[in-house]
């Protein structure tokens, strides 16, 4: 899913969410010829009736007003804050990004494609009535809500952004049709200070929210161990009809806004695992993959999301391959930085499976065990 206008999602020159990350990602996708391996299509912007699947109309109206008069945004509804400064055209661009994720969900549900990617999406912090954490409209939640509207009875959402997927969890807190799983840095050390293992859903949705709060400093082995100790078992039990995944690249050790130590190679490994899991546990292999956070906008984000597109397109890129020189020239022309030379950080990620045993003194294992104890029995699974 791509429309050049999504690069208008621009909070200003001093904001860490630089739209150049989207420009450079699409440039690298094209440099590897992935725009020929997969269809590149655009969907229309989400209209008010679609936005209301998740967001309150009064909030949508507030976004529209702030979009027309950015200087008038005073912090109400989370707009006009340092995290979410208002900008001209904010409503239109945010609705366009949301439209790409909704369009991806529709195409996958209707069988027009098995996999769809919107790396401009994954804006998972936006709440029903407020902007939050660089996110205006919650395209991930809107895509899921649209799937439910179309008749889906079981949708799984896997979020591996370094920040908790709080907005998506909130949207479906009491809905047993949606399983939300978030692996993120521990709320003690990172925004949004939510995503504790004990957050497991409410009402009829009890047991449908899953949170793995990872210790700061977690690297490849721990990150992959946590993912594989929780996600496959839950998907095997839930058997979703569609899998929606969010692939924020801000888990990387170079990211300036967080404190995990994950490599590009581990990010690629999780992307590949999501692809394998969707073919194993989801009828028709229905997969909607989204971007998310990521603020190392030259070295990390474009490579990570290009790997994601390549995996979804069944045209995986050899991590040892040299990055096309044409793309590195584009990087320098746009940023005056030297782009990375290969599609790898030179790591070979590995992990110990949970069923091989765990160390009760290890902080990572404590986090995984807390999650399993909190939610697995609610789902009839052994902790």
N, C-alpha and C positions, 0 to 999 in steps of 0.2 A: 504494500500500500504506500503510494507516494504521490504527493502534490508539492511542487516547489514552494507553495504559499505557506506550508507548515513552518518554514524557517522564519516566518514573521513572529513566531513565539519568542519574543525578545524583551527581557526585563531591563535591558540597558547595558552599557559597556562595562560596568563594574560588577555586574551580577555573575555568579559562578556558572549559571546555566546558559552558556554561550551557544547560540544557535549554529555556530560554525561546526559543532560536533555532528549536527545532522547533515550539513553540507558535505563535510569530509567523509562521513559514512556512506552517503549515496555516491560520492565520487569513487570511493574504494570498491563499492558494489559494482559500479560500472567498469572500473579498471580491471576487475577480475571476470568481466563478462557475465555476471550473474543476472543482469537485466535481460539476457538472452536465455538463460537457463530457467527463468521464472517469468511469469507475466507481471508487468508493472502496471498497476491500475490505480485510479483515484476514485474515492467515494465522495458524495456531497457532504457538506457540513451537516452536523446534527441539528435538527430543528428543535423548537421548544418542546414539542410533544415527546421527542426522544430524550431530551435532557431531563424532562420531568420524570422519567423512569427512575432516576436517582436523586436529582436535585430539586429543591424547592423553587417554585416559580419566582418568588420574591428575590431569591438569590440570583437567578438568571437575569432578572430585571436589573439588579444592582450591578452585575457584571457588564450588562449592556450600557448602563449609565456611565460607569467608570471608563468603559471603552471609548465613549464619546467625549468624556471630559476627565482625562486622567488626573488632572490637578485637583479635581474635586473629591478624589478618593481619600477618605480620612481614617482608614483602618476598619471601618464597618464591614462586616462580612469577610474579614480577613484581607480586604483589598486596600492597597496603598500602604502596605507594611514593607519593611526591608526585605522580607522573604518574597513577598508577592506585590511588588510595585505595579501600579496600573500603567498601561501603555495603550496608545491609540490602536484600535483594531483588535484589542485583547479578546473580546467576545467572539469575533469572527474567526480568528486563528485558533482559539481554544476549541470552538465548536467544530472546526475543520479537522483538527487532530482527533477529537472524539468521533467524528464521522468516519475516519479511516478505521478505527477499531471496531465500530459498529458494523461497518461494511465488511470488514474481515470476518466478523462473527456470522453475519448473514450468509456470506459466500461459503463458509465452511459448513454451516448447518444445512444449507440447501444442496450440498454436494457439488458445488461448482469447482471446488478445490479441496484437497485434504488439509493442506497447511496454508496459513496466511500470516504474514509478518507486518507489524506496524512499529518500527523502531522509534518513531517519533512519539509513540504513546507510552503507556505505563505510568501515567500521572496519578499515582495511587494514594496520595494524601488528601486530595480534595474531598471535603465533607458534603453532605446533602445541602447544607446551608452556609458554607463558608469555604474560602480558599485556604490552602495550607501547604507549607513546604514546597513552594515553587509550582504548585498544582492548582489550576483554576477549575477545570471540569475533569471528573474522574472517568476517563475513557475506559479503563479496565472494568470498573463497576458497570458502566453503561453497556459495554459489550456483553457482559454476563446477564444483565437485566434484559437485554434484547433477546438473548438465547432463551431465557425463561418465557418471554412473551411469545416466542415462536413455537414453544411447546417442549423445550428441553426440561427434563425432570431431574437430571443430575449433572451439575457442572463443577469441575474441580479447578481451583485457582492456586497456582504455585508461584510464590514471590520470593526471589533470591536477591533482591536489592539489599544493600547494607542497612537500609532503614525499614522499619516495620511498615507493612502494608495496611495501615490503620484505617484509611478511608474505605477500602474494599471490605475489610472485616466489619466495619460499622454498618455498611449498606446491607449486609446479609447476616447480621448477628443472630437473628431469630429465624433464619430460613434454612431448613434442613436439606433443601435442594442444592445448596451451594456449600462445598467444602473449601475453606480458605486455609492455606498453609503458608506461613511466612517464616523464613530463616533470615535473621538479621542480627546486627550488633546489639548487645544487651542494652535495655532501656536505661540502665544506670549511667551509661556513658554516651548516649547518642539520642538525638531527636528521633521520634516524637515522644520519647519516654513512655511508650506503651509497647505491648507485645510480650507480656510476661507469660510464662508457661501456663499459669492459672487462668488465663483468658481463653475460655473454651466455648463461647457461644451462650445464648440465653434462650429461654422458653423452649419452643419446639426445635430450635437450632442448637441445643446443648450438645456439645461434642463435635460441632461442625466448624469450629475455629481452632486452629492448631498453630502454636507459636514456639519456635526454637530460638531462644535468646543466647547468642554466642558471645563468649568472652572477648573483650578487646584483644587484638593481637592474634586471633585465630588465623591460621594459614591454610594452605591447600589441603593437607592431610585431615585436619579437623573439620574443615568446611565440607569436604566430600564425605567424610564419615558421618557427619550430622545429616546431610541430605539423604544418604543411602540408608541411614538407620531409621528414617521416619517416612519419607515420601513413597517409596515403592509399596510398602505394606498398606499404607492408607489407600493408595490408588487401587490396589488389588482388592481391597474390601469394598470400596465405594463404587468402582466400575463406572466412571463418569461417561457421559455421552459426548462431552467435549472437554478438552483440557485447554485452559487459558494460563499462560505463563508470563511472568514479568521478569526481565533480565537486566535490571539495573547493573551497570558496570562499576559502581562505586565501592564494591568489595575489594577492588584492586589495591595492591600495596602502594601505588603511586597516587591514589585518590587523595585530594587535599582536605576533604570534609569528613573523613571517617577514620576508623582505626583497625580495620581488618588487614590481613596481609596475604590476600589471595592473588594468584597469578592469572594472566590471560589464559594459560593452558588449562587451569582448573575451571575457569569460566566456560571455556569451550567444552570441557568434559561434561559439565552439568547440562549445557545445551544439548549435547549428543545424548545424554541420558534421558532428558525430557523427550527427545525424538524417539528413542527406543521404548520408553514407557508408554507413549501415546499409541504406538503400534501394538504394544502388548496388551494394554488394558482399555483402550477406547475404540468402540466400534467405528469402522471407517477411518481410523487414524485422524480424527478431527482435532486440529491443533491451531490455536491462535496464539502467536508469540509476540510479545510487546517489549519495547525498550524500558526506559525508566531513568534512574539517576545515573550519574557518571560525569565527573568534572575534571578528569585528565583528558582534555578534549582532543588532543592530538595523538598521544602515545597509546591510549587505551580504548576509548569509546569506539572509534571507527573500526579498529581491528576486531574488537569483541563482537560488535553487531554485524560486521561483515561475515564473521564465522557463523553467526546465528542464521543469517539469510542463506548462506551456502548450505548449511545443514538442512534447513527447511526445504531448500530447492533440490535436495538429493544430489548436490554437487559440492561435497565438502572440499575445503582447501587444505592442502598439506601445510601444517604449521611451519615447516622448514622452508616453505617457498619464499622467494624474495618478493618483497612488496614492489609492485610495478613502479618504475621510475617516473612515469607520467603523474602518478598520484603524489609521489614525494615532491615533485615540482609544484603541484597544486597546493600542497601543505605549505611550502615555503612562500609561495606567492600570496597566500591568504593570511598567514600567521607570522612569517619571518622566523619560523622554527624548522628544525630538521625533523622530518618524519622518521618513524622506525623503519628498519631495513627488512625485518622478517615478520611473519605472522605468529611469532612465538616469543615467550619470555625465556625460553630455554629450559623449561621445567618438564618433568615427567611425573604428573600427579599420581599418587597412590594413596590408599587408605585401608584401614583394618575394618572388616565388616563387624556389625554389632553382635552377631550371633557367635563370634569368636571370643566373646567376653569383654567386660569393661572394667575400668579402673575407678573405683569410687572416690579416689583422691584426685582424679584428673578433672579440671574445671570444665573442659569440653564434654567429657562423659557425664558430669553432673548435670549439665544443661540438657543433654539429650535425654537422660533418665527422667529429669523433671517433666519434660514434655510428654514422654511416653506414659508416665504415671498419671499425669493430669488428664490426658484425653483418650488414651487407648482403651481403658476399661469402659468409658462412656460409649465406645463404638463396639464393644464386645471383643476387643483384642487383648492379648496378653501384653502387659507392660514390660 
